Structure formats: structure tokens, C-alpha cells
Amino acid sequence: MKKLTIMALAVCLMTACEKPLNLDEPAMANTEQVAVPTDANGEPLPTKKFTFTLKGDFSNDWKPVTRGYLSADGKDLTDVWVLDYMGDQLIQQLHQTSTDEAFGQPAMNLAYGNHHVYVIASRSQGAALDTDAHTLTFTKVLDTFYKDYEVSVVSTSNGNRAVTLDRVVTKLKLVIEDAIPTGAATLNIAPATWYYGINYITGNPVAAASSQPIVINIPANNIGKSGVDASIFGFSTSDEWQTDVSFNCKKADDTILGTASLSAVPLKANRVSEYTGPLFSAGGAMTLSLNSTWDDAYQGVW
């Protein structure tokens, strides 16, 4: 099993100044301040310096490594979003990418008062943030971590906080026992229900999709090999849910080389659901075994 490691992310919030928020001087590049919080007299609130250290969920065989970037399952995460709310009011939002010089150290000024700071770290693709709907969705879901962190800011607040991000995706892994035939081009996986986004206020998955298969290209060097695996990620919760899944292997001209289907696949966040079996051999049965790399395991037969 691969070691899953999410490396520590230092999130440094700007130096405190006892003065109102200034929209002409944003806390840092890529930070958009969308409102100025005020006190009971309508006066802008002062701000205070905070430094957050964001960590991954190092349960099971995860090993933390302190660095200024994020990595999980041996692959670097590419994006970080931070959204600062006071009550129902979005105060400011930030998006960093791994190409930013200060990636891993996003900065903000937090106004005095009670905050919910929502943090999402991901390497998913095709992101779309909708602050009206409170959603972050993707065209392709990959490893993603999340935290809703409450913080009360007063003059005596300790500005150093450690926050743990939790994995909010599940992974379906298919292991094909028989050899990949000549001409095989794509593996097409179509869950009946699959979630492509998260409501960052509730932490619940959103943007369910069906019928459109997730297409995985088969590398040429996998032709003739057996034991080839393919995985897809989708958003989930800690509560297990189930969906049917159909999948097939096609040539470039859409000729189907093999097909199979799975019923009531059990899925939940931070767990790999792994199926193993032949795809190209007639009458082959698929056997379910759930990989315990991320979480507790159990077994069944399909």
C-alpha cells in the first residue's frame, strides 16, 4: 500500500494592526475582501494577526512532514481556498495555487468578533467557486481536504492555532485481473450517483452526476498486462452510502472490449472501495475487498 501523506501547510495571517480593514490594501494577493464588518455603531472593526498551521488527518499509516506545501498519496496538492465568514456574511476569500510564490502561506486579516474560516485544499481540476450557493465544484475530482474552523478574535487572542484538515473524498478502485487486450484505449466508469463538489458551509457533497462516464485513458505500456488498476475520486461524508456502477473498456473507435457492473457499492469519505476481477473473460465474477489504507476495512462478495 502507498503511504498517504498530507504535508503541513503554514497559513500565516497578516500582522495585526489596530485599525479598520482597508479594501485598498488587501491582506495579500489573491485575497478578495467582499465586506467590511462593523460594530454596533456602524464603525469598521479592527483586525488582529493570526497564524494557522494546517495539518492533515494522519490516522492509520499517514506520516506528517512539516513543509510549506501539501502532498497526499505522494502527489502534491495544487490549490487552497480560504473563506472567512462572520455569521452569514462573507468577509473575504482567498485562492492560492501551487504556482504562487507563497503557496502554502496564505495570509488574511481577521476582524474582531466570531468567525467561521472554511479551508479546502485539493488537487482536483476545473474548480468553480459559487459563494451564493456556498459550493466549490470540480469537473474532475481528485484528493481533497476540508475544515470548518471556528475562531473568536479579541485583543487578547492567541494568534497561533493548529487546525487539522480532513479528507472529504472517497475513492473507487478497480483492479482488472486479466490482461489488457491490444487496441484497448479507455476505461469508462459510470456510477449511478457521483458527487463532484462540496458545500463548504455544511461539508456535505453536492453536484451529483449520473449517466456521464468518467473516462480514463489506458497507457500503451499497460497493453498485455494483468492487475492493472484504475481509480476515481468523488466527494463523500463519514456516513456510508451506496451506488451502482457500470464500466467498460473500449477501443479508440468505441468498440467495447469488455464490460461489467457492480451493485450497491459501499462508499464513504477517507476510504478506498476496491473491486478486483476479470473484465475480458466471459463469465468472470467480481469480488469486493475494501482497502484499509485510508480507514477501517471489511469484506463482501458481489
Secondary structure, DSSP 8 states (H G I E B T S, - for coil): -------BEEEE-----SSB--TTS-SSTTEEE----B-TTS-B-BEE--EEEEE----TT----B-SS-EETTEE--EEEEEEEETTEEEEEEEEETTSTTTT-----EESEEEEEEEEEE--BS-EEETTTTEEE-SB---EEEEEEEEEE-TT---EEEEE-EE-EEEEEEEE-S---TTEEEEEEEESSEEEEEETTT--EEEEE-SS-EEEE--GGGTT-SSEEEEEEEE--SS-EEEEEEEEEEETT--EEEEEEEEEEEE-TT-EEEEEE-SSSTT---EEE---SSS---EEE-
